[in-house]
C-alpha cells in the first residue's frame, strides 16, 4: 500500500470540515456537493473488500428515488448482495476520517479484516443519470487505482444491473453473462417463453405504460424492449427527455401521494407502472371508470407472486417451504389474505431491505417486498436444481408447471430488487392467469392507512421492539397508542424513529376513514424533547 500516493490523491478529494456521515442500507446519500471525498474513499474501501474476499466488488453511484440534486454511493458484495454489516462500519469509519488519519484508518481496517494487501483486486462501477454521477464515478476510479486495483466502468446502469454484473463475474458466468446484452437476453428469453405458454385469447396485444421517473430505467428499457417485444409492448413516459429525475413522478411519488405521476395520461382501465430513479422499485396502478386511482404497491405485488408460486408448486406436487416477508408498513389486508386465504406464512422484519432479504433466505422460496415496491423472490439452490430436473423429466401438466417455474426463477434478479425483472414477472403472471389489472386489484381491499412524519429534536428518544411495531421508550407511549387503536375496527398503529433524519415516522390503519384523525392524534402523542 503506497501510503504517500494515497495521501497525495486524497488531498484532491478533500473531506469538508466537520462533516459526519453514516453508511446505511442505501449506502451514503446527501446533497451532491458534499460527496466527492466519499466517492474516492469508497473506491479505496472496495479494493480492500475485493482483496479480502478474493472477488469482484461493485460500486454503484446513485441516490435512487432522491431528488436530482442529491447523489450517493453503495458497495455491492460478491454475490450481488448488499455490503456486509461489519464493512458498513468500516465505510462509516473511513468516510469520517480526517485527512491526517487516512493512512492509519486504512491500515486499521486491513489489519482487523486480515486483508492480504498483495492480493489482486477487481472493482466494477455503475452510475445513474444524475448530472453529478459521471464525475463521481471518476472519483471512485481514482480511489480504486491508487490502491492498485483493476477497474471496469460499466457506465450507465440501473442499480440491479450492477448487482447482476457482480454476481455473474463471481460465479464464472453460471448466473449469466456479465454484459448488458447478457442481462437483456437472460430476462427476455425467460419472459418470452412464459408468454408463449399463456392461453389468453390473443385479442389484445399486451401493452403497458411505464413511468421511468426521468431516470436510467428509460434508457435501459429502450435498449431492451426489442428483445421481448413479441410478448409485451411498453410505452415509456417520463423518459428523461424533458422532466427532472424523480420530480413529480416515479414509484416513490406515486406511492406517497396515491396519484398518477405528471407526464402520463391514463385512460380508463389502462395498465400502468412506475419505476424509481435507479429502477429498483416498481408499483402498478390504473384509473377506473369513475376516474378513481387504484394502486398496486409492494404488498399487492408480493401477494400476486407468492400466490402464483404456491399454485405452481401444488401443480407439480412439491411441498416446499414458502414464506412471505413484510415490514410493519405492509397493509393488514394483505397479511390476512396471504395467511387466511392462500395459507402462506407471513413474517415481519424491521424496515430496510437487508432485513427482509436475510429473512427470505431462510425459506426454500422466500418472497419479500416492501410496500414501496422494492423486492424480489429468492429460491434456494436445492429448489432451483429440483425444478430444473422436473422441467426436463415431466411432459404432462406437471411438466408445464415445472417449466413455468424454471422460467420464473430465471426472470427474478435474485441479487436485488429489480423493477425491470419484477415488471416482466408480473406481466407474465397476469398473462398466464389471464387476469386483468382490476381482477388482480380485487384479490383484497387495502385498509385505509395514513403515514406521517413528525419532526423532533432527537429521534433516539423513541426505541422499538417486535419488528418496530411496539414502542419501548418513552414510558407510556405504547399504552397511549393501544388506547387509541381500541377505538377503531381492524386497526393498528406504530411509531418508529427514522434511520436517517430527526423525524419520527407514524403509521396507522383501520377500516374507516376516521383513520386520518387517528393518525393525527397519534402524532400529537409523540413527545417533543426539549431543544
C-alpha positions as a Python dict, from the first residue, in 0.01 Angstrom:
ca = {
    (1, 'X'): (0, 0, 0),
    (2, 'X'): (164, 323, -121),
    (3, 'X'): (61, 547, 167),
    (4, 'X'): (222, 862, 29),
    (5, 'X'): (32, 824, -301),
    (6, 'X'): (-293, 776, -109),
    (7, 'X'): (-228, 1093, 93),
    (8, 'X'): (-149, 1290, -223),
    (9, 'X'): (-465, 1172, -407),
    (10, 'X'): (-686, 1207, -101),
    (11, 'X'): (-596, 1577, -82),
    (12, 'X'): (-752, 1615, -429),
    (13, 'X'): (-1079, 1479, -284),
    (14, 'X'): (-1068, 1662, 47),
    (15, 'X'): (-1329, 1600, 317),
    (16, 'X'): (-1532, 1909, 418),
    (17, 'X'): (-1450, 2009, 773),
    (18, 'X'): (-1686, 1876, 1039),
    (19, 'X'): (-1895, 1661, 801),
    (20, 'X'): (-2002, 1328, 957),
    (21, 'X'): (-2195, 1065, 761),
    (22, 'X'): (-2321, 713, 826),
    (23, 'X'): (-2333, 421, 581),
    (24, 'X'): (-2684, 272, 591),
    (25, 'X'): (-2891, 24, 392),
    (26, 'X'): (-2883, 267, 97),
    (27, 'X'): (-2511, 343, 139),
    (28, 'X'): (-2428, 713, 163),
    (29, 'X'): (-2676, 972, 34),
    (30, 'X'): (-2691, 1350, 55),
    (31, 'X'): (-2651, 1670, -148),
    (32, 'X'): (-2406, 1601, -430),
    (33, 'X'): (-2170, 1890, -349),
    (34, 'X'): (-2060, 1717, -25),
    (35, 'X'): (-1981, 1374, -166),
    (36, 'X'): (-1659, 1383, -369),
    (37, 'X'): (-1438, 1263, -83),
    (38, 'X'): (-1686, 982, -8),
    (39, 'X'): (-1661, 855, -368),
    (40, 'X'): (-1281, 847, -357),
    (41, 'X'): (-1281, 671, -21),
    (42, 'X'): (-1538, 411, -128),
    (43, 'X'): (-1306, 330, -419),
    (44, 'X'): (-1034, 261, -161),
    (45, 'X'): (-1267, 51, 53),
    (46, 'X'): (-1388, -152, -248),
    (47, 'X'): (-1028, -253, -317),
    (48, 'X'): (-977, -372, 42),
    (49, 'X'): (-1306, -566, 31),
    (50, 'X'): (-1208, -722, -304),
    (51, 'X'): (-868, -828, -167),
    (52, 'X'): (-1028, -972, 146),
    (53, 'X'): (-1298, -1172, -39),
    (54, 'X'): (-1076, -1252, -342),
    (55, 'X'): (-1377, -1146, -551),
    (56, 'X'): (-1507, -870, -775),
    (57, 'X'): (-1680, -594, -577),
    (58, 'X'): (-1928, -342, -719),
    (59, 'X'): (-1962, 31, -657),
    (60, 'X'): (-2289, 197, -761),
    (61, 'X'): (-2315, 576, -785),
    (62, 'X'): (-2683, 663, -730),
    (63, 'X'): (-2927, 825, -488),
    (64, 'X'): (-3220, 614, -612),
    (65, 'X'): (-3552, 797, -556),
    (66, 'X'): (-3392, 1109, -404),
    (67, 'X'): (-3408, 1447, -586),
    (68, 'X'): (-3174, 1507, -879),
    (69, 'X'): (-2954, 1741, -672),
    (70, 'X'): (-2860, 1455, -436),
    (71, 'X'): (-2629, 1166, -502),
    (72, 'X'): (-2496, 865, -320),
    (73, 'X'): (-2285, 553, -337),
    (74, 'X'): (-2307, 195, -217),
    (75, 'X'): (-2090, -113, -241),
    (76, 'X'): (-2207, -449, -377),
    (77, 'X'): (-2073, -773, -224),
    (78, 'X'): (-1960, -1081, -423),
    (79, 'X'): (-2295, -1250, -490),
    (80, 'X'): (-2470, -923, -564),
    (81, 'X'): (-2573, -874, -201),
    (82, 'X'): (-2560, -556, 0),
    (83, 'X'): (-2236, -485, 183),
    (84, 'X'): (-2177, -697, 496),
    (85, 'X'): (-2271, -511, 819),
    (86, 'X'): (-1915, -517, 958),
    (87, 'X'): (-1796, -345, 641),
    (88, 'X'): (-2073, -85, 669),
    (89, 'X'): (-1898, 13, 993),
    (90, 'X'): (-1564, 34, 810),
    (91, 'X'): (-1728, 252, 544),
    (92, 'X'): (-1851, 495, 810),
    (93, 'X'): (-1511, 493, 985),
    (94, 'X'): (-1325, 567, 660),
    (95, 'X'): (-1577, 828, 541),
    (96, 'X'): (-1542, 1031, 861),
    (97, 'X'): (-1164, 1011, 898),
    (98, 'X'): (-978, 1341, 887),
    (99, 'X'): (-714, 1373, 614),
    (100, 'X'): (-424, 1325, 857),
    (101, 'X'): (-580, 999, 984),
    (102, 'X'): (-647, 834, 646),
    (103, 'X'): (-334, 617, 644),
    (104, 'X'): (-397, 489, 997),
    (105, 'X'): (-764, 411, 925),
    (106, 'X'): (-682, 212, 610),
    (107, 'X'): (-418, 14, 800),
    (108, 'X'): (-665, -46, 1087),
    (109, 'X'): (-929, -186, 852),
    (110, 'X'): (-671, -403, 670),
    (111, 'X'): (-542, -548, 995),
    (112, 'X'): (-884, -602, 1151),
    (113, 'X'): (-1009, -789, 843),
    (114, 'X'): (-676, -969, 776),
    (115, 'X'): (-660, -825, 423),
    (116, 'X'): (-375, -964, 212),
    (117, 'X'): (-251, -643, 51),
    (118, 'X'): (-61, -844, -214),
    (119, 'X'): (-387, -1000, -337),
    (120, 'X'): (-523, -871, -670),
    (121, 'X'): (-837, -657, -658),
    (122, 'X'): (-1110, -602, -918),
    (123, 'X'): (-1390, -345, -891),
    (124, 'X'): (-1681, -277, -1128),
    (125, 'X'): (-1864, 56, -1133),
    (126, 'X'): (-2208, 169, -1249),
    (127, 'X'): (-2387, 503, -1231),
    (128, 'X'): (-2731, 658, -1278),
    (129, 'X'): (-2820, 959, -1494),
    (130, 'X'): (-2770, 1240, -1240),
    (131, 'X'): (-2558, 1530, -1366),
    (132, 'X'): (-2300, 1464, -1091),
    (133, 'X'): (-2272, 1088, -1141),
    (134, 'X'): (-2011, 1077, -1419),
    (135, 'X'): (-1767, 1296, -1225),
    (136, 'X'): (-1825, 1091, -910),
    (137, 'X'): (-1757, 765, -1097),
    (138, 'X'): (-1416, 909, -1186),
    (139, 'X'): (-1354, 985, -817),
    (140, 'X'): (-1431, 619, -736),
    (141, 'X'): (-1191, 510, -1009),
    (142, 'X'): (-921, 736, -858),
    (143, 'X'): (-964, 556, -526),
    (144, 'X'): (-950, 211, -685),
    (145, 'X'): (-642, 278, -896),
    (146, 'X'): (-437, 450, -623),
    (147, 'X'): (-462, 128, -419),
    (148, 'X'): (-358, -79, -721),
    (149, 'X'): (-699, -224, -802),
    (150, 'X'): (-821, -304, -1151),
    (151, 'X'): (-1148, -145, -1257),
    (152, 'X'): (-1418, -190, -1519),
    (153, 'X'): (-1657, 104, -1561),
    (154, 'X'): (-1993, -14, -1698),
    (155, 'X'): (-2110, 347, -1725),
    (156, 'X'): (-2487, 397, -1714),
    (157, 'X'): (-2666, 107, -1542),
    (158, 'X'): (-2968, 52, -1322),
    (159, 'X'): (-2867, -44, -969),
    (160, 'X'): (-2999, -402, -1010),
    (161, 'X'): (-2797, -440, -1331),
    (162, 'X'): (-2475, -369, -1140),
    (163, 'X'): (-2577, -629, -877),
    (164, 'X'): (-2630, -872, -1167),
    (165, 'X'): (-2286, -798, -1316),
    (166, 'X'): (-2111, -857, -984),
    (167, 'X'): (-2293, -1188, -930),
    (168, 'X'): (-2213, -1306, -1285),
    (169, 'X'): (-1842, -1226, -1250),
    (170, 'X'): (-1814, -1412, -921),
    (171, 'X'): (-1998, -1726, -1036),
    (172, 'X'): (-1789, -1782, -1351),
    (173, 'X'): (-2086, -1698, -1571),
    (174, 'X'): (-2320, -1956, -1412),
    (175, 'X'): (-2567, -1682, -1315),
    (176, 'X'): (-2542, -1523, -1660),
    (177, 'X'): (-2309, -1327, -1889),
    (178, 'X'): (-2164, -1019, -1719),
    (179, 'X'): (-2266, -785, -2002),
    (180, 'X'): (-2569, -565, -2057),
    (181, 'X'): (-2667, -790, -2351),
    (182, 'X'): (-2635, -1092, -2120),
    (183, 'X'): (-2880, -930, -1878),
    (184, 'X'): (-3127, -841, -2154),
    (185, 'X'): (-3109, -1187, -2308),
    (186, 'X'): (-3146, -1382, -1984),
    (187, 'X'): (-3457, -1194, -1870),
    (188, 'X'): (-3617, -1165, -2216),
    (189, 'X'): (-3567, -1531, -2305),
    (190, 'X'): (-3745, -1640, -1986),
    (191, 'X'): (-4025, -1385, -2035),
    (192, 'X'): (-4092, -1478, -2398),
    (193, 'X'): (-4101, -1849, -2307),
    (194, 'X'): (-4359, -1774, -2038),
    (195, 'X'): (-4583, -1564, -2262),
    (196, 'X'): (-4580, -1843, -2525),
    (197, 'X'): (-4748, -2066, -2266),
    (198, 'X'): (-5018, -1810, -2184),
    (199, 'X'): (-5360, -1921, -2307),
    (200, 'X'): (-5517, -1575, -2338),
    (201, 'X'): (-5730, -1515, -2641),
    (202, 'X'): (-5472, -1329, -2845),
    (203, 'X'): (-5713, -1037, -2889),
    (204, 'X'): (-5529, -786, -2706),
    (205, 'X'): (-5172, -728, -2781),
    (206, 'X'): (-5038, -683, -2429),
    (207, 'X'): (-4930, -327, -2365),
    (208, 'X'): (-4810, -136, -2059),
    (209, 'X'): (-4740, 229, -1984),
    (210, 'X'): (-4420, 277, -1786),
    (211, 'X'): (-4331, 591, -1590),
    (212, 'X'): (-3950, 582, -1582),
    (213, 'X'): (-3908, 867, -1328),
    (214, 'X'): (-3691, 1052, -1586),
    (215, 'X'): (-3416, 811, -1487),
    (216, 'X'): (-3189, 530, -1601),
    (217, 'X'): (-3481, 287, -1637),
    (218, 'X'): (-3593, 469, -1953),
    (219, 'X'): (-3255, 430, -2125),
    (220, 'X'): (-3231, 62, -2039),
    (221, 'X'): (-3591, -24, -2133),
    (222, 'X'): (-3541, 147, -2470),
    (223, 'X'): (-3237, -72, -2530),
    (224, 'X'): (-3412, -384, -2408),
    (225, 'X'): (-3766, -362, -2546),
    (226, 'X'): (-3693, -524, -2883),
    (227, 'X'): (-3571, -836, -2701),
    (228, 'X'): (-3918, -902, -2553),
    (229, 'X'): (-4145, -707, -2793),
    (230, 'X'): (-4325, -1022, -2915),
    (231, 'X'): (-4464, -1065, -2563),
    (232, 'X'): (-4517, -707, -2448),
    (233, 'X'): (-4534, -354, -2587),
    (234, 'X'): (-4414, -82, -2350),
    (235, 'X'): (-4492, 289, -2384),
    (236, 'X'): (-4235, 493, -2193),
    (237, 'X'): (-4335, 812, -2011),
    (238, 'X'): (-4110, 1048, -1815),
    (239, 'X'): (-3818, 912, -2017),
    (240, 'X'): (-3572, 1189, -1925),
    (241, 'X'): (-3606, 1392, -2243),
    (242, 'X'): (-3790, 1674, -2062),
    (243, 'X'): (-3851, 1647, -1687),
    (244, 'X'): (-3620, 1626, -1385),
    (245, 'X'): (-3526, 1297, -1222),
    (246, 'X'): (-3789, 1181, -967),
    (247, 'X'): (-3969, 1519, -981),
    (248, 'X'): (-4346, 1465, -950),
    (249, 'X'): (-4302, 1118, -1095),
    (250, 'X'): (-4159, 775, -1017),
    (251, 'X'): (-4260, 494, -782),
    (252, 'X'): (-4190, 687, -461),
    (253, 'X'): (-4404, 984, -572),
    (254, 'X'): (-4693, 762, -683),
    (255, 'X'): (-4687, 554, -363),
    (256, 'X'): (-4653, 856, -131),
    (257, 'X'): (-4914, 1076, -299),
    (258, 'X'): (-5151, 796, -408),
    (259, 'X'): (-5196, 953, -751),
    (260, 'X'): (-5058, 916, -1106),
    (261, 'X'): (-4729, 1084, -1199),
    (262, 'X'): (-4720, 1401, -1400),
    (263, 'X'): (-4623, 1343, -1761),
    (264, 'X'): (-4853, 1040, -1805),
    (265, 'X'): (-5208, 1047, -1938),
    (266, 'X'): (-5402, 745, -1811),
    (267, 'X'): (-5707, 614, -1993),
    (268, 'X'): (-5983, 415, -1826),
    (269, 'X'): (-5854, 75, -1703),
    (270, 'X'): (-5515, 122, -1871),
    (271, 'X'): (-5240, -83, -1704),
    (272, 'X'): (-4954, 139, -1582),
    (273, 'X'): (-4647, 111, -1363),
    (274, 'X'): (-4375, 339, -1223),
    (275, 'X'): (-4005, 276, -1161),
    (276, 'X'): (-3794, 485, -927),
    (277, 'X'): (-3480, 676, -1031),
    (278, 'X'): (-3242, 377, -1034),
    (279, 'X'): (-3506, 117, -1131),
    (280, 'X'): (-3504, -100, -820),
    (281, 'X'): (-3865, -22, -715),
    (282, 'X'): (-4192, -72, -901),
    (283, 'X'): (-4560, -5, -833),
    (284, 'X'): (-4861, -67, -1060),
    (285, 'X'): (-5184, 133, -1091),
    (286, 'X'): (-5489, 216, -1303),
    (287, 'X'): (-5787, 453, -1304),
    (288, 'X'): (-6139, 307, -1304),
    (289, 'X'): (-6447, 425, -1498),
    (290, 'X'): (-6520, 687, -1232),
    (291, 'X'): (-6166, 825, -1253),
    (292, 'X'): (-6064, 679, -916),
    (293, 'X'): (-5696, 591, -880),
    (294, 'X'): (-5607, 235, -774),
    (295, 'X'): (-5254, 148, -656),
    (296, 'X'): (-5094, -198, -654),
    (297, 'X'): (-4797, -148, -424),
    (298, 'X'): (-4535, -392, -297),
    (299, 'X'): (-4793, -574, -82),
    (300, 'X'): (-5018, -646, -382),
    (301, 'X'): (-4714, -748, -590),
    (302, 'X'): (-4592, -992, -323),
    (303, 'X'): (-4943, -1138, -296),
    (304, 'X'): (-4972, -1193, -673),
    (305, 'X'): (-4628, -1355, -698),
    (306, 'X'): (-4643, -1576, -387),
    (307, 'X'): (-4998, -1695, -467),
    (308, 'X'): (-4889, -1790, -820),
    (309, 'X'): (-4580, -1973, -697),
    (310, 'X'): (-4790, -2169, -446),
    (311, 'X'): (-5033, -2271, -725),
    (312, 'X'): (-4745, -2393, -943),
    (313, 'X'): (-4593, -2594, -658),
    (314, 'X'): (-4930, -2764, -595),
    (315, 'X'): (-4946, -2844, -968),
    (316, 'X'): (-4603, -3011, -971),
    (317, 'X'): (-4671, -3185, -638),
    (318, 'X'): (-4383, -3029, -448),
    (319, 'X'): (-4438, -2937, -83),
    (320, 'X'): (-4178, -2664, -32),
    (321, 'X'): (-4131, -2414, 246),
    (322, 'X'): (-4266, -2087, 100),
    (323, 'X'): (-4269, -1768, 307),
    (324, 'X'): (-4356, -1402, 250),
    (325, 'X'): (-4157, -1140, 438),
    (326, 'X'): (-4309, -797, 508),
    (327, 'X'): (-4239, -495, 727),
    (328, 'X'): (-4472, -319, 971),
    (329, 'X'): (-4579, -95, 680),
    (330, 'X'): (-4750, -384, 499),
    (331, 'X'): (-5124, -333, 481),
    (332, 'X'): (-5310, -560, 724),
    (333, 'X'): (-5544, -677, 448),
    (334, 'X'): (-5251, -824, 252),
    (335, 'X'): (-5127, -1014, 557),
    (336, 'X'): (-5475, -1154, 629),
    (337, 'X'): (-5527, -1257, 264),
    (338, 'X'): (-5195, -1442, 247),
    (339, 'X'): (-5237, -1620, 579),
    (340, 'X'): (-5610, -1694, 577),
    (341, 'X'): (-5692, -1740, 206),
    (342, 'X'): (-5367, -1852, 44),
    (343, 'X'): (-5235, -2027, 358),
    (344, 'X'): (-4890, -1875, 301),
    (345, 'X'): (-4696, -1794, 620),
    (346, 'X'): (-4605, -1427, 663),
    (347, 'X'): (-4314, -1292, 867),
    (348, 'X'): (-4241, -935, 972),
    (349, 'X'): (-3895, -779, 998),
    (350, 'X'): (-3754, -438, 1074),
    (351, 'X'): (-3772, -179, 797),
    (352, 'X'): (-3484, -198, 549),
    (353, 'X'): (-3443, -433, 257),
    (354, 'X'): (-3137, -604, 410),
    (355, 'X'): (-3357, -734, 696),
    (356, 'X'): (-3619, -871, 455),
    (357, 'X'): (-3356, -1028, 228),
    (358, 'X'): (-3188, -1203, 521),
    (359, 'X'): (-3518, -1348, 648),
    (360, 'X'): (-3626, -1458, 299),
    (361, 'X'): (-3309, -1666, 268),
    (362, 'X'): (-3442, -1896, 544),
    (363, 'X'): (-3708, -2046, 311),
    (364, 'X'): (-3699, -2278, 11),
    (365, 'X'): (-3875, -1991, -165),
    (366, 'X'): (-3882, -1652, 7),
    (367, 'X'): (-4081, -1362, -140),
    (368, 'X'): (-4020, -1018, 3),
    (369, 'X'): (-4145, -674, -93),
    (370, 'X'): (-4155, -352, 98),
    (371, 'X'): (-4479, -160, 48),
    (372, 'X'): (-4275, 93, -157),
    (373, 'X'): (-4229, -167, -432),
    (374, 'X'): (-3873, -281, -358),
    (375, 'X'): (-3843, -658, -352),
    (376, 'X'): (-3786, -991, -522),
    (377, 'X'): (-3819, -1367, -472),
    (378, 'X'): (-3532, -1589, -358),
    (379, 'X'): (-3503, -1958, -449),
    (380, 'X'): (-3262, -2191, -271),
    (381, 'X'): (-3007, -2377, -484),
    (382, 'X'): (-3177, -2708, -397),
    (383, 'X'): (-3510, -2574, -525),
    (384, 'X'): (-3353, -2449, -849),
    (385, 'X'): (-3191, -2789, -911),
    (386, 'X'): (-3515, -2976, -833),
    (387, 'X'): (-3728, -2756, -1062),
    (388, 'X'): (-3474, -2788, -1345),
    (389, 'X'): (-3487, -3168, -1306),
    (390, 'X'): (-3868, -3176, -1311),
    (391, 'X'): (-3880, -2946, -1615),
    (392, 'X'): (-3655, -3192, -1803),
    (393, 'X'): (-3828, -3512, -1694),
    (394, 'X'): (-4202, -3434, -1688),
    (395, 'X'): (-4413, -3390, -2000),
    (396, 'X'): (-4771, -3354, -1872),
    (397, 'X'): (-4940, -3068, -1686),
    (398, 'X'): (-4683, -3113, -1412),
    (399, 'X'): (-4407, -3067, -1668),
    (400, 'X'): (-4567, -2748, -1798),
    (401, 'X'): (-4590, -2608, -1445),
    (402, 'X'): (-4227, -2702, -1378),
    (403, 'X'): (-4115, -2525, -1698),
    (404, 'X'): (-4310, -2213, -1595),
    (405, 'X'): (-4140, -2224, -1254),
    (406, 'X'): (-3798, -2260, -1415),
    (407, 'X'): (-3854, -1951, -1629),
    (408, 'X'): (-3990, -1755, -1332),
    (409, 'X'): (-3669, -1837, -1142),
    (410, 'X'): (-3462, -1713, -1438),
    (411, 'X'): (-3663, -1391, -1453),
    (412, 'X'): (-3605, -1283, -1095),
    (413, 'X'): (-3289, -1085, -1026),
    (414, 'X'): (-3217, -1273, -704),
    (415, 'X'): (-2928, -1047, -619),
    (416, 'X'): (-3153, -745, -562),
    (417, 'X'): (-3497, -595, -614),
    (418, 'X'): (-3518, -510, -986),
    (419, 'X'): (-3803, -306, -1136),
    (420, 'X'): (-3747, -441, -1490),
    (421, 'X'): (-3735, -805, -1378),
    (422, 'X'): (-4034, -759, -1146),
    (423, 'X'): (-4230, -592, -1427),
    (424, 'X'): (-4169, -890, -1658),
    (425, 'X'): (-4264, -1138, -1382),
    (426, 'X'): (-4590, -952, -1313),
    (427, 'X'): (-4676, -924, -1684),
    (428, 'X'): (-4606, -1296, -1732),
    (429, 'X'): (-4824, -1395, -1434),
    (430, 'X'): (-5114, -1174, -1549),
    (431, 'X'): (-5090, -1328, -1898),
    (432, 'X'): (-5062, -1687, -1770),
    (433, 'X'): (-5357, -1645, -1532),
    (434, 'X'): (-5549, -1436, -1787),
    (435, 'X'): (-5601, -1170, -1519),
    (436, 'X'): (-5687, -807, -1579),
    (437, 'X'): (-5532, -545, -1353),
    (438, 'X'): (-5878, -493, -1198),
    (439, 'X'): (-5906, -863, -1111),
    (440, 'X'): (-5561, -853, -953),
    (441, 'X'): (-5661, -545, -755),
    (442, 'X'): (-5977, -722, -635),
    (443, 'X'): (-5786, -1003, -459),
    (444, 'X'): (-5829, -799, -143),
    (445, 'X'): (-5912, -439, -48),
    (446, 'X'): (-5649, -236, 133),
    (447, 'X'): (-5745, -94, 470),
    (448, 'X'): (-5735, 288, 465),
    (449, 'X'): (-5399, 397, 603),
    (450, 'X'): (-5211, 713, 689),
    (451, 'X'): (-4837, 784, 713),
    (452, 'X'): (-4693, 1094, 876),
    (453, 'X'): (-4352, 1235, 957),
    (454, 'X'): (-4315, 1427, 1284),
    (455, 'X'): (-4004, 1643, 1322),
    (456, 'X'): (-3838, 1606, 1663),
    (457, 'X'): (-3523, 1733, 1832),
    (458, 'X'): (-3390, 1381, 1897),
    (459, 'X'): (-3536, 1073, 1731),
    (460, 'X'): (-3345, 842, 1969),
    (461, 'X'): (-3594, 923, 2247),
    (462, 'X'): (-3813, 652, 2089),
    (463, 'X'): (-3696, 290, 2080),
    (464, 'X'): (-3894, -6, 1947),
    (465, 'X'): (-3921, -384, 1954),
    (466, 'X'): (-4122, -657, 1774),
    (467, 'X'): (-4001, -556, 1425),
    (468, 'X'): (-4062, -190, 1513),
    (469, 'X'): (-4432, -249, 1588),
    (470, 'X'): (-4412, -176, 1963),
    (471, 'X'): (-4263, 131, 2133),
    (472, 'X'): (-4039, 55, 2433),
    (473, 'X'): (-3949, 413, 2525),
    (474, 'X'): (-4056, 665, 2633),
    (475, 'X'): (-4268, 502, 2907),
    (476, 'X'): (-4641, 530, 2847),
    (477, 'X'): (-4627, 589, 2472),
    (478, 'X'): (-4723, 233, 2371),
    (479, 'X'): (-5010, 232, 2623),
    (480, 'X'): (-5142, 558, 2473),
    (481, 'X'): (-5121, 406, 2122),
    (482, 'X'): (-5306, 95, 2243),
    (483, 'X'): (-5586, 309, 2389),
    (484, 'X'): (-5623, 497, 2061),
    (485, 'X'): (-5621, 182, 1846),
    (486, 'X'): (-5904, 26, 2052),
    (487, 'X'): (-6143, 291, 1916),
    (488, 'X'): (-6126, 167, 1554),
    (489, 'X'): (-6211, -166, 1394),
    (490, 'X'): (-5928, -373, 1235),
    (491, 'X'): (-5689, -101, 1344),
    (492, 'X'): (-5323, -94, 1429),
    (493, 'X'): (-5064, 180, 1458),
    (494, 'X'): (-4696, 220, 1533),
    (495, 'X'): (-4428, 485, 1557),
    (496, 'X'): (-4059, 440, 1477),
    (497, 'X'): (-3755, 666, 1459),
    (498, 'X'): (-3622, 737, 1108),
    (499, 'X'): (-3288, 578, 1032),
    (500, 'X'): (-3157, 888, 855),
    (501, 'X'): (-3314, 1210, 986),
    (502, 'X'): (-3452, 1357, 1308),
    (503, 'X'): (-3811, 1262, 1244),
    (504, 'X'): (-4048, 1004, 1387),
    (505, 'X'): (-4245, 803, 1132),
    (506, 'X'): (-4609, 737, 1218),
    (507, 'X'): (-4829, 469, 1058),
    (508, 'X'): (-5196, 395, 1127),
    (509, 'X'): (-5459, 182, 953),
    (510, 'X'): (-5822, 96, 1022),
    (511, 'X'): (-6136, 2, 835),
    (512, 'X'): (-6280, 353, 842),
    (513, 'X'): (-6181, 696, 723),
    (514, 'X'): (-6161, 800, 1087),
    (515, 'X'): (-5808, 687, 1033),
    (516, 'X'): (-5688, 1030, 924),
    (517, 'X'): (-5799, 1167, 1258),
    (518, 'X'): (-5636, 871, 1435),
    (519, 'X'): (-5304, 930, 1258),
    (520, 'X'): (-5304, 1295, 1358),
    (521, 'X'): (-5393, 1214, 1719),
    (522, 'X'): (-5109, 964, 1723),
    (523, 'X'): (-4866, 1231, 1602),
    (524, 'X'): (-4976, 1462, 1883),
    (525, 'X'): (-4896, 1188, 2137),
    (526, 'X'): (-4529, 1192, 2040),
    (527, 'X'): (-4300, 1355, 2293),
    (528, 'X'): (-4122, 1670, 2184),
    (529, 'X'): (-3788, 1657, 2367),
    (530, 'X'): (-3650, 1992, 2486),
    (531, 'X'): (-3412, 2153, 2238),
}
